[in-house]
Amino acid sequence: MTLDATNLVFTPAGRGRDWWTQFADRLLAGLRPYASEHHAQLIPPGAEGGYGRAVDGLEGFARSLLIAGFRIAGERGQGVDELIDFYAGGVAAGVDPASPDRWVRPQEHPQAKVEAASIALVLDLTRDWIWANFTDRTKQQVIDYLTPIVGDDGYPRNNWLWFRIVVETFLRSVGGPWSAGDIEADLALHDSFLRADGWISDGDERAYDHYAGWALHLYPVLWARMAGTRELAGGRTVHDVARLDRYLLDARRLVGGDGSPLIQGRSLIYRFAAAAPFWAGVLAEVPSTSAGALRHAAEKVVGHFADHGAPDERDLLSMGWHHPWRPLAQAYSGPASPYWAAKGLLGIALPADHPVWAAPAEPLPVETGDAVTAVRAPGWIISATQADGIVRVTNHGADHALPDSRVGDSPLYARFGYSTATSPLLDAPAWTHPLEQSVTVLDAAGRATHRAAAEVLDTRVEQGVGIAGSVAEAHWIAPDPHQVDHGSGITGFAERAGRLTVWSLVRGPQEVRLVRLDELTDRVDPATLRLRIGGWPLATATAAAGQALTDGRLISRLAPVRGQAANAAVTSADASPLGPVSVTPTLTFQAAAGQWIGALVELTGVAATVGEPAVALTEDGDVLTVAVTWPDGLVTATHLTGIRSAAGAPVDRDPADGSGQKEIHP
């Protein structure tokens, strides 16, 4: 990953709408050679997905149909006749049970429920140019294809709820069957996932990731524009827009100066789908962020991948980040799965005379200066530094786990740190033995504990310092033999090690991480245990200078600030989409219950290095005061108080929701 200084300079001119449409046309043209005879299936090169070729073909069609639909709508159907004919023919063949190109049906495979939503969205969006020209026979076959979704209760409790809403809304608009009860239940489920400050969890678990933006905020905006939605929405759209408006204030802070999204959460092969919520904000005309600022954010994200090899020289999107790297995908992903990136191209649905294209661009927050921000819902501290363009997240509340569960730590969710310049390790050991951005108890055999599901103690900013803390029941996991890879941590027999409290004080590129092993279970011998802190992993690190690693572009430093520790660098092969070899700095301490240890955890660009802070701790009853003299001379005193039990604490709710504390049944 290149931290090119030229990519960190704000350029008000931007790329312009022609660049966007040409980029979309490249993606569509790249897929054309892999279309079936009647265009209903598009299967680019690559290994068969976990759901088989029939699903692969449907994904290729439906996901590229989003790009085509946005393109057709943005041109108001003019000058895109070939595109209309190609995809109209594909729909007609896909819904025809007698066609050799027929699509797998929703009742035949659950993945068809996902793709059906894209088909319904585009048929609504392009109603005057595709649906209106279908024969009565094809219209009825479309209705027949979508009808099994009505009353289907086999949807997961997550963003999938919007697939049923969208399909039934379209069916209603064309005289097909639909269920008011389905839509009412799905909207209520969506509202149960609402959290503070416009954030939305992707399900009952503490799942905070890009799905908040490219699904749970996007679909309400698109749904509000479908035919007949006004009668179904019951006035909720104003609240949906208000939540999106607030969420976007944080979402823009999570884009790096080079345009990279945060490398965190599942489905990262969707890449520039991360631009979707910014375009949703333009469509919804949110009041707090200008159209020019939102367009610029979307342009930075999509441009980041366009400038780093995605799509490739064949104009295809591979399963990877900048380049192909299959482990980044979920087990079920097929060669066309990455084309959900189409969501990030939503802006081309806005015609050339839309005001967004003439609006003055406004820089990302990281392009205007350093900032530290607390985000309550996921328990995150966001730290952005302008000089190197890096955005870092210190994570104490997101783990893709249910409260009180004892599962493994997903490297995509449960690490203490994520950034726009580094990737979590994703090889097999990363799921069983947390290493990078972790705090673990090591037993005599070297087994590392997991922290899911930790309880958040606090998330705030004081004196320009981000403060977050959590307490966890540290536990070892003996994995079950069969695991399902949907992004969550592993399951298995959990063996408790003890109670572990971690606090983070964050300023600029530096975190002071304080750790206390509150108590140990009686079944373990303290003399055989160690406490290990893992720092930021660097892909292709080539040199070490004392307690710092560098790859020539980034510096990852990990140094003790309280307690004696042995430092080491752990090498992992083929564990990151950013390079073939990753190196993680670690500190290992003797485990001692009741004693604070501490480390400086730092990630910075080589041209933006800083000194080392001085840290002093003072304990007075239930209050720990942390005095830090930061490298620039600023002295801060942070007071950390006793543990707040999550069981007795209120759940942050969205003010527009009005419901009480949510009960979660594992």
C-alpha positions in Angstrom: 0.0 0.0 0.0 1.5 3.3 -1.1 1.3 6.4 1.1 1.9 8.7 -1.9 2.2 12.3 -0.7 0.5 13.5 -3.9 -2.6 11.6 -2.9 -2.8 13.4 0.4 -3.2 16.9 -1.2 -6.8 18.1 -1.5 -7.6 18.9 -5.1 -10.9 20.9 -5.4 -11.3 20.3 -9.1 -12.1 16.6 -8.8 -12.6 14.1 -11.5 -15.9 15.1 -13.0 -19.0 13.1 -14.0 -17.4 11.9 -17.2 -14.7 10.1 -15.2 -17.4 8.3 -13.2 -19.4 7.2 -16.2 -16.3 6.0 -18.1 -15.2 4.1 -15.0 -18.7 2.4 -14.8 -18.5 1.6 -18.6 -15.1 -0.1 -18.1 -16.6 -2.4 -15.4 -19.5 -3.3 -17.6 -17.4 -3.9 -20.6 -15.0 -6.0 -18.7 -17.8 -8.4 -17.8 -19.4 -8.7 -21.2 -17.2 -11.4 -22.6 -18.3 -13.7 -19.8 -22.0 -13.4 -20.4 -24.2 -16.5 -21.2 -26.0 -16.7 -24.5 -29.0 -14.7 -23.5 -27.0 -12.5 -21.0 -28.8 -13.7 -17.8 -25.6 -15.0 -16.3 -22.2 -13.3 -16.0 -19.4 -15.4 -14.6 -15.9 -13.8 -14.7 -12.8 -16.0 -14.4 -12.1 -17.4 -11.0 -12.7 -20.4 -8.8 -16.3 -21.4 -8.3 -17.9 -19.8 -5.2 -19.1 -21.8 -2.2 -22.7 -21.7 -3.5 -22.0 -23.1 -7.0 -22.0 -21.8 -10.5 -25.7 -21.1 -10.7 -25.4 -18.6 -7.9 -22.1 -17.2 -9.4 -23.9 -16.4 -12.6 -26.9 -14.7 -10.9 -24.5 -12.6 -8.8 -22.6 -11.5 -11.9 -25.8 -10.4 -13.6 -27.6 -8.8 -10.6 -24.6 -6.9 -9.3 -23.6 -5.5 -12.6 -27.2 -4.7 -13.3 -26.9 -2.1 -10.5 -24.2 -0.4 -12.4 -26.2 -0.5 -15.6 -29.3 0.7 -13.9 -27.6 3.7 -12.4 -26.1 4.4 -15.8 -29.4 4.2 -17.6 -31.2 6.4 -15.0 -28.5 9.0 -15.0 -28.8 9.4 -18.8 -32.6 9.3 -18.5 -32.6 6.4 -20.9 -31.0 8.4 -23.7 -28.0 7.1 -25.7 -27.8 3.8 -23.7 -30.0 1.6 -25.9 -27.4 -1.2 -26.1 -27.2 -1.3 -22.3 -31.0 -1.4 -22.0 -31.3 -4.2 -24.6 -28.5 -6.3 -23.0 -29.9 -6.2 -19.5 -33.5 -6.3 -20.5 -32.8 -9.5 -22.4 -30.9 -10.9 -19.4 -33.9 -10.3 -17.1 -36.3 -11.9 -19.6 -34.1 -15.0 -19.9 -33.4 -15.2 -16.2 -37.0 -15.3 -15.1 -38.1 -17.7 -17.9 -38.3 -21.2 -16.4 -37.7 -22.8 -19.8 -34.6 -20.7 -20.6 -31.2 -22.4 -20.5 -30.0 -19.2 -18.7 -32.7 -19.4 -16.0 -31.8 -18.0 -12.7 -31.7 -20.0 -9.5 -34.9 -19.2 -7.6 -35.3 -17.7 -4.1 -36.9 -20.9 -3.0 -34.0 -22.9 -4.4 -31.1 -21.0 -2.8 -31.1 -18.2 -0.2 -28.5 -16.1 -2.1 -31.2 -15.5 -4.8 -33.0 -13.4 -2.2 -30.1 -11.0 -2.0 -29.8 -10.7 -5.8 -33.5 -10.4 -6.2 -33.4 -7.1 -4.3 -30.9 -5.6 -6.8 -33.1 -6.8 -9.7 -36.2 -5.2 -8.1 -34.4 -1.9 -7.4 -33.2 -1.5 -10.9 -36.5 -2.5 -12.5 -38.1 0.2 -10.5 -35.4 2.7 -11.2 -35.5 2.1 -15.0 -39.2 1.4 -15.1 -39.8 3.6 -18.2 -37.0 2.0 -20.2 -37.0 -1.7 -19.3 -40.1 -2.7 -17.4 -42.4 -0.7 -19.7 -41.1 -2.6 -22.7 -41.4 -6.1 -21.4 -44.1 -8.3 -22.8 -47.0 -9.3 -20.5 -45.5 -12.8 -20.4 -42.1 -11.5 -19.1 -43.7 -9.2 -16.6 -45.7 -12.1 -15.2 -42.6 -14.2 -15.1 -40.7 -11.5 -13.2 -43.6 -11.4 -10.7 -43.6 -15.2 -10.4 -39.9 -15.3 -9.8 -40.1 -12.8 -7.0 -43.3 -14.0 -5.4 -41.8 -16.8 -3.2 -40.2 -14.1 -1.1 -43.6 -12.9 0.2 -44.1 -14.5 3.6 -40.6 -16.1 3.6 -39.4 -16.0 7.2 -36.0 -17.6 6.4 -34.1 -14.3 6.3 -31.2 -13.7 8.7 -31.7 -11.0 11.3 -29.4 -8.5 9.7 -29.3 -6.2 6.7 -31.1 -8.9 4.6 -34.4 -7.5 6.0 -34.1 -4.8 3.3 -34.0 -7.4 0.5 -37.6 -8.5 1.4 -38.8 -4.9 1.8 -37.5 -3.8 -1.6 -38.8 -6.9 -3.4 -42.3 -6.6 -1.9 -42.4 -2.9 -2.5 -41.7 -3.5 -6.2 -44.2 -6.3 -6.4 -46.9 -4.1 -4.9 -46.2 -1.4 -7.5 -46.7 -3.8 -10.4 -49.8 -5.5 -9.1 -48.1 -8.6 -7.7 -48.6 -10.2 -4.3 -47.1 -8.6 -1.2 -47.5 -8.5 2.6 -48.0 -5.4 4.7 -47.1 -7.6 7.7 -43.8 -8.5 6.2 -42.8 -4.9 5.6 -44.0 -3.8 9.0 -42.1 -6.6 10.7 -38.9 -5.9 8.7 -39.0 -2.1 9.5 -39.4 -2.9 13.1 -36.4 -5.3 13.0 -34.4 -2.5 11.3 -35.4 -0.1 14.1 -34.2 -2.6 16.7 -30.7 -2.3 15.3 -30.6 1.5 15.7 -27.9 2.8 18.0 -26.6 6.2 19.1 -25.6 9.0 16.8 -27.0 7.5 13.6 -25.1 4.2 13.8 -26.8 0.9 13.0 -25.6 -2.5 14.0 -25.8 -5.2 11.4 -27.9 -7.5 13.5 -28.3 -8.3 17.2 -24.5 -8.8 17.5 -22.2 -5.8 18.1 -21.5 -5.8 14.4 -20.3 -2.3 13.3 -18.7 -2.2 9.9 -19.2 -0.9 6.4 -22.7 -2.6 6.2 -23.9 0.3 8.3 -23.3 2.6 5.4 -23.5 0.5 2.2 -26.7 -1.4 3.3 -28.5 -0.2 6.4 -28.3 3.5 5.5 -28.4 3.1 1.7 -31.5 1.0 1.3 -33.8 3.3 3.3 -32.8 6.1 0.9 -33.3 4.0 -2.2 -36.5 2.5 -0.9 -38.0 6.0 -0.3 -37.7 6.6 -4.0 -39.4 3.5 -5.2 -43.0 3.7 -6.6 -45.6 3.5 -3.8 -43.2 3.8 -0.9 -44.8 7.0 0.4 -47.9 5.0 1.4 -45.8 2.4 3.1 -43.3 4.6 4.9 -45.7 6.2 7.3 -43.6 9.3 7.7 -40.4 7.5 8.7 -38.3 8.8 5.9 -37.5 12.0 7.7 -36.1 10.0 10.6 -34.1 7.8 8.3 -32.6 10.9 6.7 -31.8 12.4 10.1 -29.9 9.3 11.2 -28.0 9.2 7.9 -27.1 12.8 8.3 -25.6 12.2 11.7 -23.8 9.0 10.6 -22.1 10.7 7.7 -20.3 13.1 10.1 -18.5 10.0 11.4 -18.3 8.1 8.1 -16.3 10.9 6.5 -13.8 10.8 9.3 -13.2 7.2 8.6 -11.8 7.8 5.1 -8.0 8.1 4.8 -6.2 11.0 3.1 -5.4 8.6 0.2 -9.0 7.6 -0.1 -8.7 4.2 1.6 -11.7 3.1 3.6 -11.1 1.6 7.0 -9.8 -2.0 6.6 -12.2 -3.6 9.1 -15.2 -5.8 9.0 -16.4 -8.5 6.6 -17.0 -8.3 2.8 -14.0 -6.1 2.2 -13.9 -7.4 -1.4 -16.8 -5.0 -2.1 -14.1 -2.3 -1.9 -15.6 1.0 -3.1 -19.1 0.1 -2.0 -17.8 2.1 1.0 -18.6 5.2 -1.1 -22.3 4.4 -1.2 -23.5 6.2 2.0 -21.9 9.5 0.7 -24.0 9.2 -2.5 -27.0 8.3 -0.4 -26.5 11.6 1.5 -26.6 13.5 -1.8 -29.8 11.8 -2.8 -31.4 12.4 0.5 -30.1 16.0 0.6 -28.8 15.7 4.2 -28.5 19.1 5.8 -25.2 18.8 7.8 -22.8 17.9 5.0 -22.6 19.6 1.6 -23.1 17.8 -1.7 -19.6 18.8 -2.7 -18.1 17.3 0.5 -20.0 14.1 0.0 -19.1 13.8 -3.7 -15.4 14.4 -2.8 -15.6 11.6 -0.2 -17.1 9.2 -2.7 -14.5 10.2 -5.3 -11.6 9.7 -2.9 -12.8 6.1 -2.1 -13.5 5.0 -5.6 -10.4 6.8 -6.9 -8.3 5.0 -4.3 -9.0 1.6 -5.8 -8.9 2.9 -9.4 -5.4 4.1 -8.7 -4.3 0.9 -7.0 -5.2 -1.8 -9.5 -8.9 -2.4 -9.1 -10.3 -3.1 -11.6 -7.3 -4.9 -13.1 -5.9 -4.7 -16.6 -8.8 -6.8 -17.9 -11.3 -4.3 -16.3 -12.4 -7.0 -13.8 -12.8 -6.8 -10.1 -11.0 -9.7 -8.3 -11.6 -11.1 -4.9 -9.1 -9.0 -3.0 -8.3 -5.4 -2.0 -5.9 -3.7 -4.4 -5.0 -7.0 -6.0 -6.4 -10.6 -5.9 -6.2 -12.1 -2.4 -8.8 -14.9 -1.9 -8.5 -15.1 1.9 -10.1 -11.6 2.2 -13.4 -13.0 0.9 -15.8 -15.2 2.8 -16.0 -18.9 2.0 -19.2 -18.5 0.1 -17.9 -15.7 -2.2 -17.8 -16.3 -5.9 -15.9 -14.6 -8.7 -18.7 -12.0 -9.3 -19.3 -11.3 -5.6 -17.0 -8.2 -5.7 -19.4 -6.4 -8.0 -21.5 -5.3 -5.0 -18.9 -2.5 -5.3 -21.5 -1.2 -7.7 -23.2 0.6 -4.8 -20.3 3.0 -4.7 -21.2 4.2 -8.2 -24.7 5.3 -7.2 -23.8 8.9 -8.1 -24.0 8.2 -11.9 -27.7 7.8 -11.4 -27.7 11.6 -11.0 -27.9 13.3 -14.4 -25.3 15.7 -15.7 -27.5 18.7 -14.7 -27.8 17.6 -11.1 -26.4 20.3 -8.8 -23.9 17.8 -7.2 -21.7 17.9 -10.2 -21.2 21.7 -10.0 -21.0 21.9 -6.3 -17.6 23.0 -5.0 -15.6 20.1 -3.5 -14.8 20.2 0.2 -12.0 18.2 1.8 -12.3 15.2 4.0 -11.7 15.8 7.8 -8.3 14.2 7.6 -7.3 16.6 4.8 -7.9 19.6 7.0 -6.0 18.7 10.1 -5.4 16.3 13.0 -8.5 15.2 15.0 -9.5 12.8 17.7 -13.2 11.8 17.8 -15.2 9.5 20.1 -17.9 7.3 18.5 -20.2 5.9 21.2 -22.1 3.1 19.4 -19.1 0.9 18.5 -16.9 2.2 21.3 -14.4 3.7 18.9 -11.8 6.5 19.1 -11.0 7.8 15.6 -7.6 9.4 15.3 -6.7 11.1 12.0 -3.4 12.7 11.2 -3.1 15.0 8.2 0.7 14.7 7.6 0.5 11.0 6.7 -3.2 10.8 5.9 -3.8 7.8 8.2 -7.0 7.3 10.0 -6.9 4.9 13.0 -9.6 3.4 15.1 -9.1 2.3 18.6 -11.8 -0.3 19.2 -13.3 -1.2 22.6 -16.9 -2.1 21.6 -17.2 -3.9 18.3 -16.6 -7.6 18.1 -19.4 -9.2 16.1 -20.5 -11.1 19.2 -23.6 -11.1 21.4 -23.1 -9.7 25.0 -22.0 -12.4 27.5 -21.1 -14.8 24.7 -17.8 -16.7 24.9 -16.6 -17.0 21.3 -13.3 -16.3 19.5 -12.1 -12.9 18.5 -12.7 -12.2 14.9 -9.7 -10.5 13.5 -12.1 -8.4 11.3 -13.9 -7.0 14.3 -12.4 -7.7 17.8 -8.9 -6.2 17.5 -8.1 -3.1 19.5 -6.9 -1.2 16.4 -7.8 -0.8 12.7 -6.6 1.7 10.2 -6.8 2.9 6.6 -3.1 2.0 6.1 -2.8 -1.5 7.7 -4.8 -4.7 7.5 -5.6 -7.2 10.3 -3.9 -10.5 9.9 -6.3 -13.0 8.3 -4.4 -16.3 8.1 -5.6 -19.4 10.0 -3.7 -18.6 13.2 -5.3 -15.1 13.3 -8.7 -16.7 14.1 -7.4 -19.0 16.9 -4.5 -17.1 18.4 -5.0 -13.3 18.5 -1.7 -11.4 17.8 -1.8 -8.0 16.2 -3.6 -5.2 18.1 -4.5 -7.5 20.9 -4.0 -8.0 24.6 -3.9 -11.7 25.5 -3.0 -14.0 28.4 -0.6 -16.7 27.2 -0.5 -20.1 28.9 2.5 -22.4 29.2 1.7 -23.9 25.8 1.6 -20.4 24.2 -2.2 -20.4 23.7 -3.6 -16.8 23.5 -6.9 -15.8 25.1 -9.8 -14.1 23.4 -11.8 -11.0 24.6 -15.2 -11.3 23.0 -17.6 -10.1 24.4 -16.0 -7.3 26.3 -17.9 -4.6 28.2 -17.3 -1.0 27.2 -16.3 1.2 30.2 -16.1 4.6 28.5 -15.6 6.4 25.2 -14.9 10.1 25.3 -12.5 12.9 24.4 -10.9 15.2 26.9 -8.1 17.7 26.5 -7.7 16.5 22.9 -7.1 12.9 24.1 -9.4 10.1 23.1 -10.2 7.8 26.1 -11.8 4.4 25.8 -11.8 1.3 28.0 -13.2 -2.1 28.3 -13.2 -5.1 30.5 -13.3 -8.7 29.3 -13.5 -12.2 30.6 -10.3 -13.5 28.9 -10.8 -17.1 27.7 -9.1 -19.7 25.7 -11.0 -21.4 22.9 -10.8 -25.1 21.9 -12.3 -24.7 18.4 -15.2 -26.7 17.1 -14.2 -28.9 14.2 -16.6 -27.2 11.7 -16.7 -23.4 11.4 -18.9 -21.2 9.2 -17.0 -18.2 7.9 -19.4 -15.3 8.0 -17.0 -12.9 9.7 -17.7 -13.8 13.3 -15.1 -15.4 15.6 -14.7 -19.1 16.0 -16.9 -21.2 18.3 -15.8 -23.9 20.6 -15.2 -24.9 24.2 -14.3 -21.8 26.2 -11.9 -22.0 29.2 -11.9 -18.9 31.4 -8.5 -17.4 32.2 -9.5 -14.3 34.2 -10.7 -10.7 34.1 -8.8 -8.2 32.0 -9.2 -4.4 31.9 -7.7 -2.3 29.1 -7.7 1.5 28.7 -6.6 3.4 25.7 -5.4 7.1 25.7 -5.1 8.3 22.1 -3.6 11.4 20.7 -2.4 11.7 17.1 -0.6 8.6 15.9 0.0 7.4 19.5 -1.9 5.3 21.9 -1.0 4.7 25.6 -2.5 1.3 26.3 -2.9 0.4 30.0 -3.6 -3.2 31.0 -4.5 -4.8 34.3 -5.2 -8.4 34.9 -7.9 -8.0 37.6 -8.0 -11.5 38.7 -7.1 -15.1 37.6 -9.2 -18.2 37.8 -8.1 -20.7 40.4 -7.4 -23.3 37.8 -4.3 -21.6 36.4 -0.8 -21.1 37.9 0.2 -17.4 37.6 3.8 -18.4 37.3 3.2 -20.1 34.0 1.3 -17.2 32.4 2.4 -14.1 30.4 0.6 -11.0 29.2 1.2 -10.1 25.6 0.4 -6.8 23.8 0.5 -6.8 20.0 1.0 -3.7 17.9 0.2 -2.5 14.4 1.2 -5.1 11.7 3.1 -4.0 8.7 2.9 -5.8 5.4 6.4 -6.3 3.8 8.2 -4.8 6.8 11.9 -4.8 5.9 13.7 -3.2 8.8 13.6 -2.8 12.6 15.0 0.1 14.6 14.9 -0.6 18.3 11.3 -1.2 19.2 10.0 0.1 15.9 9.3 -1.6 12.6 9.3 0.1 9.2 8.5 -0.8 5.7 10.0 2.4 4.3 6.6 4.1 4.3 5.1 3.3 7.7 6.5 3.0 11.2 4.9 0.7 13.7 6.3 1.2 17.2 5.5 -0.7 20.4 7.4 0.2 23.6 6.8 -0.4 27.3 5.8 2.6 29.4 5.1 0.7 32.6 6.5 -2.7 33.6 9.3 -4.8 32.2 8.7 -6.6 28.9 10.5 -8.6 26.2 10.0 -7.3 22.7 9.8 -9.4 19.6 8.7 -9.2 16.0 6.4 -12.0 14.7 6.4 -12.8 11.0 3.3 -14.1 9.3 3.3 -15.3 5.7 0.4 -14.7 3.3 -1.7 -13.2 6.1 -2.6 -9.8 4.6 -4.1 -8.4 1.4 -1.4 -5.7 1.5 1.7 -7.8 1.1 3.1 -11.3 1.2 4.8 -11.1 4.6 3.5 -9.2 7.6 5.5 -8.4 10.7 3.8 -7.6 14.1 5.7 -6.1 17.0 4.9 -7.6 20.4 5.7 -7.0 24.1 5.5 -9.9 26.6 5.1 -9.2 30.4 5.0 -11.5 33.4 1.3 -11.9 34.4 0.5 -10.6 37.8 -3.0 -9.9 39.0 -3.8 -6.4 40.1 -0.8 -4.7 38.6 -0.9 -2.2 35.8 1.3 -2.6 32.8 1.5 -0.2 29.8 2.7 0.3 26.3 3.0 2.9 23.7 1.3 1.7 20.5 2.1 3.9 17.5 1.4 4.0 13.7 2.7 6.8 11.6 4.2 7.6 8.2 8.0 7.8 8.1 7.9 11.5 7.3 5.7 12.2 10.3 7.6 10.6 13.2 7.1 11.8 16.7 8.9 11.3 20.1 7.9 9.1 23.0 5.5 10.2 25.7 6.2 10.0 29.4 3.5 8.3 31.5 2.9 8.3 35.2 0.1 6.5 37.1 -1.4 7.4 40.5 -4.0 5.3 42.1 -6.4 6.7 44.8 -9.0 4.2 45.7 -11.2 3.6 42.8 -9.6 6.3 40.6 -6.6 5.9 38.4 -5.0 9.2 37.3 -2.9 8.9 34.2 -0.5 11.8 33.6 1.0 11.9 30.1 3.6 14.3 28.8 3.1 14.1 25.1 6.0 14.5 22.6 5.0 18.1 21.8 5.1 19.1 25.5 1.4 19.0 26.3 0.7 17.5 29.7 -2.7 15.8 30.3 -4.2 14.2 33.4 -6.9 11.6 32.7 -9.0 10.2 35.5 -10.2 6.6 35.0 -12.8 5.4 37.5 -14.3 2.1 38.5 -15.7 -0.6 36.2 -19.2 0.0 35.0 -21.1 -3.2 34.5 -22.7 -3.6 31.1 -25.5 -5.7 32.6 -26.7 -2.7 34.6 -25.9 0.0 32.1 -28.4 1.5 29.7 -28.1 0.7 26.0 -27.5 3.7 23.8 -30.6 4.1 21.6 -31.4 6.3 18.7 -33.5 9.3 19.9 -35.9 8.8 16.9 -36.5 5.2 17.9 -38.2 5.8 21.2 -38.0 2.1 22.3 -36.4 1.0 25.6 -33.5 -1.3 26.3 -33.2 -4.2 23.9 -33.3 -7.7 25.2 -30.9 -10.0 23.4 -31.5 -13.8 23.5 -28.4 -15.8 22.4 
